[in-house]
Amino acid sequence: MDIKYILSSIVREAANLGASGELQAGVRLTGAVNQERGEGYILLYSNGLVLLYRQLGQRDYQGCFADLVDWGFENYQEEKYALTIDMICCGNRYRCEFTPSERESAEVIFNAVTAVHAQAQVLYSETTLLMTALLDLLSCDGHEKYAEDLLGKPLLRAGRKYAAGQQLQDLVARAAELFTLEQKQSVLLNLIEERMSDGLWSSSESAALRELSEVWDLGSEYFEQSCGVLLMRHRIGELFKN
């Protein structure tokens, strides 16, 4: 797709989703996403990637915009008259189809996504990625912001990519091999802190992290002492309310 001729209305729709900076490449889909009739576009900007589409008969566009590191793609298939691929944005999957004439522009976009993911993996050691994955996967539902605030979005994204397709028990076992004693203690303390941050500390939460402590050979005494100290820290409002 020659981006010089892209409609200004499409550019405005992309901007409404958060795209800005230079438009670097674009692919026009043969319809909307997921084999629906309509129209669609994949647009590469200097600040991220946009998927924009609307089904036949719809007035308004739908879509998503995110940094390149939040995008992925799978299941690329090439036939004589159609190329298809699954675009994945922040966990949501969109089946996209385009003609062979769009291949060159599509490769520019896919190469940009691949390069960003490769760069993110190189930036961090395996122990750092493993620590990030465990803090993310073992956090309670609704507590995702704790890991984001603690680690930052770029590292969190890299950790999630590292963990993709792996079983949690395998990650825990790998950490038992790689982490030093202090690293294990730090991860466990942060997980206890995260689960207490909402003012609740249930027996099920305690049991889950106690099991982790045992797998990592930290000992029940260390676990109990850590819970006691952190629980007292979170009781400050209760202790000084009068």
N, C-alpha and C positions, 0 to 999 in steps of 0.2 A: 504494500500500500504506500503510495507516494504521499508523505505527510504534508507536502506543500498544498495539497488539494483537499485536506480534511475540512469538513464543514465547521464554521465558527460555533454553531450550536452544539456540536459534539465536544469541542474544546471547553465550552462553558459548562457542560454537564460534568466533564472530568474535573474541572476546577471546583465545582460544587462538592465533589467527593473528597477534595483535599489535594489534588494534583497541582503542582506549580513548577516553575522553572522551564527548562528547555524540553520541548517534545522531541525525542530522539528517534523513535521508531513506532510504527503502528501496523496492526494486522486487522483487516476487516473480516469478520466471520461470515459464513454463508447463511446464518440465521441467528436466532437467539441461542442461549446456552441450553445444554441438556436436550438437544435435538428438537427444541421448540422452534416453530416458524417465527420469523421476525428479523431483527438485525442485532449485530453486536460488534464490539471493538476491543482489542487489547492494545493499550497505549503505554509506551515507555517514556517516562519523564525523568528529569535529572534527580527528582526527589522521591521517586517510587514508581509503582506500576498500577495501572487502572484497568479493570474489566468493566465494560459498560454494555448494557444490552436492554432490549425491550421486546416483548412478544408481539406478534401480529395483533393489531387492534388496540394495543395499549398506547396511551399518550406519553406517559412518563417513563424515563429510563430507570433501571435499577443497576446495581453494580457494587464494586468494592474497590477501595484504594488502600495500599499499604506499602511500607518500605520493601525493597527487593528481598531482604532477608526473611520477610514474612510470607513470601510466595514460594511455591514449589510446583513441580509438574511431574506427571506420571502417565504411563500407558500411551505413549506416542505411537500412532499407527499411520502408515502411509499407503494409500491406494492410488489408483490411476487418476481419479478425479477429485479426491478428497483426502485431506490430512486431518486427523483428530488427535486431541490430547486432553488430559484432565488437568485443569489449572486448579491449584489449591491455595486458598487465601485464608490465613488465620483459622485453619481447620475446616473451612467450607470448600467443597469440591464442585467444580463446574466443568462439564464436558463441552469442549469447544471444537468446532469444525471450520476449516478454511480451505481454500483452493490451493493447488500447487504454486500458483503465481505469487502467493503470499509467503512462500517458504523462506526466501532470503530475509525478509523483515522479521519473520518468526524466529529465525536463528539468531538474529541480533538480540532479541528479547530474551530467549532462553539462555544464551551465552552470558548475558548480563546477570541473570538470576544465579546461574551456576557459579560464576566468578565470585559473587558476593558470599555465597555459602562456603565456598572453598576458603576464602579469606578469613571468614569467621572461625572456621575450624583451626586454621593455622595459628590464630592469635592466642589460643588458650591451650594449656596442657591438659592431658587426659584427667588428671586428678581434679583440676578446676572444673572441667565439664562434668565429671562424675558427681562432684559435690553439688553443682548447680542442679543437675537432674534429680538428685535425691531430695534436695530441699523443695523442689517444685512438685515432684510426684508424691512425696509424703506429707505435703501440706494439706490441711483440711479444706473441704469444699467452701468456697467463698472467701478463702484467705490468700488468693493468688497475689494480692497486692503486697503482702509481706515479703515474698521472694523478690518481687519486682523492685520494691524500695531498697531491699538489702543488696541486691546484686546488680541492678540496672538492666534495662531492656536488652541491650546487645548481648550480654553474657547469658541472660535467661533464654533468649532465642537460640543461641548456640548450644546451650545445654539441652534444650528440648529436641533439637535436631540430632544431637549425639545419642539421646535416649530412644529416638524413634525406632520402633521395631524390636526393642529389647524388653525382656521381662524384668519386672521390678526386683524379683528375688536374685536374678543374675547380677543386677547392678549393685545390690547390697553385698553380695558375695565378692564382687570385684573390689568394692570399697574396702572390705575386710583385708584384702591382699595389699592394696595400694596405699591406703591412708596410714599416716602415723597415728600414734595414740592421741596426740593433741588434736589432730584433724578430726578423728572420730568423736572426741569429746565436744569439739566446737560444733560439729554438725548436729549432734544430739541435743546440745544446749539450745541451739537455734530452733530446732523442731519443738522442743518443750515450750520455749518462749512463744513461738508462733501459735501453738494450740492453746496457750493460756491467755493470749492477747485479747480474746473476746470476753474475758472474765469467767470462763467456764473451764473446768478440768474434770472430765468424766472418767469413769473407770475404764471405758473402752479405749479412750485416748491414752490413758496411762498404760494399759496393757499392750497396746501396739508399740509404743516406744520402749517399754520395758523389754519386749521381745527383741527389738533392734539392738538394745544395749547388750543383751545376752549374746546375740550373734556376733557382735563385735568384741566380746570378752571385756567389756568395761566394768562388769560387776554390779550386783544389785545395790551395794552400799553407795557407790558413786551415783547411781540413778536416783535413789531415794534422797540423798543429800542435795542433788541438783534440783529435784522437784521441790523440795522444801524451801530452798533459798529463793527460787524463782516465784514460787507461790506466795511467799512473804512479800516479795517485791510488788506483786500485783494486788496485794491487799492494802496498799497504802491509803487508798481512798476510804476504805472501810475503817481502818485503824485510826484515822484522823478526821472522821466526819463530824465529830462534836467539837 
